[in-house]
């Protein structure tokens, strides 16, 4: 019994009795003795009521969310479908935009070179062994495509030249190939040079422009276009932009690195320039003969270069 008075339970009971006695004394002093038991009960039950209310509200929310689960899943599926539809519309919009830009570029190219017919072609294959990214297109001599025809991108940038053609297809050697030389000039300064490919720069998708005069004022960002000299490549075709300029190995002239206006390794659609003037005339003039001779020389060199690569 003596031990009981020393236990924690006794002490707690004693504290409770003191608290109750204090409350009763306070209630008696204020004339609220009769309401004291009810107030004590209310004070004791208030925390329990709060916990019960919280639990009840939480359980109600869980039940409500569970009941709405089907509608939430349905709404989620509808949102996914709407997003997919919007993404498809964006893809179609981008396609229409690209087609519209290509049409405008081709129309401008046609205005600048009325003597040529622009034949659209699609890249249907690439030579995996060719470091200069030669490719095959889906038009051939049944469409009028012949060896030596100039090939440009759908945006009007020079891509290369037809190396050989079959009835339904043609192989194109690109301007990244060192065997292909194009007489060009810097549009702003009118300085002439020779654009050709490079074994070193081909992997970067770049060309070289050789034989620029030491006095050239050309700088990074200048546009490079064809001059028409040699009568193989028409005058005024866009080639690309200068990315770097420095002395060449001999120190006698300047040399520039050229970034083609079209990504040669990724081009998918092209335009083949067909000489309608030659098709209309019955014979071949001295200028035409010179052009054909230079074309044959260049394409033969290209063929030999690619055979060595393979």
C-alpha positions as CSV (number, residue, x, y, z in Angstrom):
1,X,0.0,0.0,0.0
2,X,2.9,2.3,0.8
3,X,4.3,1.6,-2.5
4,X,1.1,2.7,-4.2
5,X,1.4,6.2,-2.9
6,X,4.8,6.5,-4.5
7,X,3.7,5.3,-8.0
8,X,3.1,7.6,-10.9
9,X,-0.6,6.6,-11.1
10,X,-1.2,7.9,-7.7
11,X,0.5,11.1,-8.4
12,X,-1.6,11.5,-11.6
13,X,-4.7,10.8,-9.7
14,X,-3.8,13.3,-7.1
15,X,-3.1,16.0,-9.7
16,X,-6.5,15.2,-11.3
17,X,-8.3,15.5,-8.0
18,X,-6.6,18.8,-7.3
19,X,-7.5,20.1,-10.8
20,X,-11.1,19.0,-10.3
21,X,-11.3,20.5,-6.8
22,X,-9.9,23.8,-8.2
23,X,-12.4,23.9,-11.0
24,X,-15.3,23.1,-8.5
25,X,-14.0,25.8,-6.2
26,X,-13.8,28.3,-9.1
27,X,-17.3,27.3,-10.2
28,X,-18.7,27.7,-6.7
29,X,-17.2,31.1,-6.3
30,X,-18.8,32.2,-9.6
31,X,-22.2,30.5,-9.1
32,X,-21.6,27.9,-11.8
33,X,-21.3,24.9,-9.5
34,X,-24.2,23.0,-11.0
35,X,-22.8,23.4,-14.6
36,X,-19.3,22.3,-13.5
37,X,-19.8,18.6,-14.3
38,X,-21.1,19.4,-17.8
39,X,-18.2,21.8,-18.5
40,X,-15.7,19.2,-17.3
41,X,-17.2,16.6,-19.6
42,X,-17.2,19.1,-22.5
43,X,-13.6,20.0,-21.9
44,X,-12.6,16.3,-21.8
45,X,-14.5,15.4,-24.9
46,X,-13.5,18.4,-27.1
47,X,-10.1,16.9,-28.2
48,X,-11.9,13.6,-28.9
49,X,-14.5,15.4,-31.0
50,X,-11.8,17.2,-33.0
51,X,-10.0,14.0,-33.8
52,X,-13.3,12.3,-34.7
53,X,-14.2,15.3,-37.0
54,X,-10.9,15.2,-38.7
55,X,-11.1,11.5,-39.3
56,X,-14.7,11.8,-40.6
57,X,-13.7,14.6,-43.0
58,X,-10.7,12.6,-44.2
59,X,-12.7,9.5,-44.7
60,X,-15.3,11.4,-46.6
61,X,-12.7,12.9,-48.9
62,X,-11.2,9.5,-49.5
63,X,-14.6,8.0,-50.4
64,X,-15.4,11.0,-52.6
65,X,-12.1,10.6,-54.5
66,X,-12.6,6.9,-54.8
67,X,-16.1,7.5,-56.2
68,X,-14.7,10.0,-58.7
69,X,-11.8,7.8,-59.8
70,X,-13.6,6.6,-62.9
71,X,-14.3,10.1,-64.1
72,X,-10.7,11.2,-63.4
73,X,-9.4,8.4,-65.4
74,X,-11.8,9.2,-68.3
75,X,-10.7,12.9,-68.1
76,X,-7.1,11.9,-68.2
77,X,-7.6,9.7,-71.2
78,X,-9.4,12.6,-73.0
79,X,-6.6,15.0,-72.2
80,X,-4.0,12.5,-73.6
81,X,-6.1,12.2,-76.8
82,X,-6.3,16.0,-77.1
83,X,-2.6,16.4,-76.6
84,X,-1.8,13.8,-79.2
85,X,-4.1,15.6,-81.7
86,X,-2.5,18.9,-81.0
87,X,1.0,17.4,-81.5
88,X,-0.1,15.9,-84.8
89,X,-1.5,19.3,-85.9
90,X,1.8,20.9,-85.0
91,X,3.7,18.4,-87.1
92,X,1.4,19.0,-90.0
93,X,1.8,22.8,-89.5
94,X,5.6,22.4,-89.6
95,X,5.3,20.3,-92.8
96,X,3.1,22.9,-94.5
97,X,5.5,25.6,-93.4
98,X,8.5,23.7,-94.9
99,X,6.6,23.0,-98.1
100,X,5.6,26.6,-98.4
101,X,9.2,27.8,-97.9
102,X,10.5,25.3,-100.4
103,X,7.9,26.4,-102.9
104,X,8.9,30.0,-102.5
105,X,12.6,29.2,-102.8
106,X,12.0,27.1,-106.0
107,X,9.8,29.9,-107.4
108,X,12.6,32.4,-106.8
109,X,15.2,30.1,-108.3
110,X,13.0,29.7,-111.4
111,X,12.8,33.4,-111.8
112,X,16.5,33.8,-111.5
113,X,17.2,31.0,-113.9
114,X,14.4,30.9,-116.5
115,X,16.5,28.8,-118.9
116,X,16.3,25.8,-116.6
117,X,13.5,23.5,-115.7
118,X,13.5,22.5,-112.0
119,X,12.9,18.8,-111.5
120,X,12.0,17.7,-107.9
121,X,13.8,14.6,-106.6
122,X,13.8,12.7,-103.4
123,X,16.9,11.1,-101.8
124,X,16.3,7.4,-101.8
125,X,19.7,6.1,-100.8
126,X,23.2,7.0,-99.6
127,X,26.6,5.4,-100.1
128,X,27.7,4.3,-96.6
129,X,31.3,4.0,-97.8
130,X,31.5,7.5,-99.2
131,X,32.8,10.1,-96.7
132,X,31.6,12.9,-99.0
133,X,27.9,11.8,-98.6
134,X,27.0,11.0,-102.2
135,X,23.4,9.9,-102.6
136,X,20.8,8.5,-105.1
137,X,17.6,10.3,-106.1
138,X,14.4,8.9,-107.5
139,X,14.5,10.5,-110.9
140,X,16.6,9.4,-113.9
141,X,17.0,9.8,-117.7
142,X,13.3,9.0,-118.2
143,X,12.7,12.3,-116.5
144,X,15.4,14.0,-118.5
145,X,18.2,13.7,-115.9
146,X,21.7,13.3,-117.4
147,X,25.3,13.1,-116.3
148,X,26.5,16.7,-115.4
149,X,23.1,18.1,-114.4
150,X,23.5,20.5,-111.4
151,X,21.6,19.6,-108.2
152,X,20.4,22.1,-105.6
153,X,18.5,21.8,-102.4
154,X,14.8,22.7,-102.2
155,X,15.9,26.0,-100.7
156,X,18.1,26.8,-103.7
157,X,21.6,26.0,-102.2
158,X,24.1,24.1,-104.4
159,X,24.3,20.5,-103.4
160,X,26.3,18.8,-106.2
161,X,26.1,17.3,-109.6
162,X,24.7,14.2,-111.3
163,X,27.5,11.6,-111.6
164,X,25.5,9.0,-113.4
165,X,21.9,8.2,-114.2
166,X,19.7,5.2,-114.9
167,X,16.2,5.0,-116.3
168,X,14.6,5.7,-112.9
169,X,17.4,7.1,-110.7
170,X,20.5,9.1,-110.6
171,X,23.7,9.3,-108.4
172,X,24.7,12.7,-107.1
173,X,28.3,13.7,-106.1
174,X,28.3,16.4,-103.5
175,X,30.3,19.7,-103.2
176,X,32.1,18.0,-100.2
177,X,34.0,15.9,-102.7
178,X,37.5,17.2,-103.6
179,X,37.0,16.1,-107.2
180,X,34.3,18.7,-107.7
181,X,35.4,22.2,-108.3
182,X,33.0,25.2,-108.5
183,X,34.0,28.7,-109.6
184,X,32.5,31.0,-107.0
185,X,32.9,34.5,-105.5
186,X,32.2,36.2,-102.3
187,X,29.0,38.1,-102.9
188,X,29.9,41.2,-100.9
189,X,33.5,41.7,-102.1
190,X,33.2,40.1,-105.5
191,X,36.5,38.2,-104.9
192,X,36.7,35.1,-107.0
193,X,37.9,31.7,-105.8
194,X,37.4,28.0,-106.3
195,X,35.1,26.0,-104.0
196,X,36.0,22.4,-103.5
197,X,35.8,19.6,-101.0
198,X,38.4,18.4,-98.5
199,X,39.2,15.1,-97.0
200,X,39.8,16.7,-93.7
201,X,36.7,19.0,-93.6
202,X,34.2,16.6,-95.1
203,X,33.3,15.1,-91.7
204,X,32.5,18.6,-90.5
205,X,30.3,19.2,-93.5
206,X,32.6,22.1,-94.7
207,X,34.2,23.0,-98.1
208,X,37.2,25.1,-99.0
209,X,37.4,28.2,-101.1
210,X,40.9,28.5,-102.6
211,X,42.7,31.1,-104.6
212,X,41.2,34.2,-102.9
213,X,43.4,37.3,-103.4
214,X,45.6,38.3,-100.4
215,X,43.9,41.7,-100.6
216,X,40.5,40.2,-100.0
217,X,38.1,42.0,-97.6
218,X,36.0,38.9,-97.2
219,X,35.1,38.1,-93.6
220,X,33.2,35.5,-91.6
221,X,29.5,35.4,-92.5
222,X,29.9,36.6,-96.1
223,X,27.7,34.8,-98.6
224,X,29.4,32.7,-101.4
225,X,27.7,32.3,-104.8
226,X,28.6,30.7,-108.1
227,X,30.1,32.9,-110.9
228,X,29.0,30.8,-113.9
229,X,32.5,30.5,-115.2
230,X,33.2,27.3,-117.0
231,X,29.5,27.2,-118.0
232,X,28.9,24.1,-115.9
233,X,27.3,25.7,-112.8
234,X,24.8,28.6,-113.5
235,X,25.7,32.0,-112.2
236,X,24.2,33.2,-109.0
237,X,23.5,29.9,-107.2
238,X,23.8,30.1,-103.4
239,X,26.6,28.0,-102.0
240,X,27.0,28.9,-98.3
241,X,28.8,31.3,-95.9
242,X,32.4,31.9,-94.9
243,X,33.2,30.5,-91.4
244,X,37.0,31.1,-91.4
245,X,39.6,32.8,-93.5
246,X,43.4,32.5,-93.4
247,X,46.5,32.3,-95.6
248,X,46.8,29.1,-97.6
249,X,49.8,26.8,-97.4
250,X,51.8,28.7,-100.1
251,X,51.2,32.1,-98.5
252,X,50.5,33.4,-102.0
253,X,46.7,33.6,-101.6
254,X,43.9,33.3,-99.0
255,X,41.8,30.3,-98.2
256,X,38.3,30.2,-96.6
257,X,36.3,27.5,-95.0
258,X,32.7,27.5,-96.3
259,X,29.7,26.2,-94.5
260,X,27.2,25.0,-97.2
261,X,23.8,26.5,-96.9
262,X,22.3,23.0,-96.8
263,X,23.3,20.2,-94.6
264,X,24.7,17.9,-97.2
265,X,24.7,14.8,-95.0
266,X,21.0,15.2,-94.2
267,X,19.4,16.6,-97.4
268,X,16.2,14.8,-98.3
269,X,14.7,16.7,-101.2
270,X,16.5,18.3,-104.1
271,X,15.9,20.0,-107.4
272,X,17.7,19.0,-110.6
273,X,18.4,21.8,-113.1
274,X,17.5,20.7,-116.6
275,X,18.7,22.9,-119.4
276,X,15.6,23.5,-121.4
277,X,17.4,25.7,-123.9
278,X,19.6,22.8,-125.0
279,X,16.6,20.6,-125.3
280,X,14.8,23.1,-127.6
281,X,17.8,23.7,-129.9
282,X,18.6,21.1,-132.5
283,X,22.3,21.3,-132.3
284,X,25.2,22.0,-130.0
285,X,27.0,25.4,-129.9
286,X,30.7,25.8,-129.2
287,X,29.8,27.0,-125.7
288,X,27.7,23.9,-125.1
289,X,30.5,21.7,-126.3
290,X,32.9,23.4,-123.9
291,X,30.4,23.0,-121.1
292,X,29.9,19.3,-121.8
293,X,33.6,18.7,-122.0
294,X,34.2,20.3,-118.6
295,X,31.3,18.5,-117.1
296,X,32.6,15.1,-118.4
297,X,36.1,15.9,-117.0
298,X,34.8,16.8,-113.6
299,X,32.4,13.9,-113.3
300,X,35.0,11.4,-114.5
301,X,37.3,12.7,-111.8
302,X,34.5,12.4,-109.3
303,X,33.9,8.8,-110.4
304,X,37.6,8.0,-110.0
305,X,37.7,9.6,-106.6
306,X,34.7,7.6,-105.3
307,X,36.0,4.4,-106.7
308,X,39.2,4.9,-104.8
309,X,37.2,5.6,-101.6
310,X,35.2,2.4,-102.1
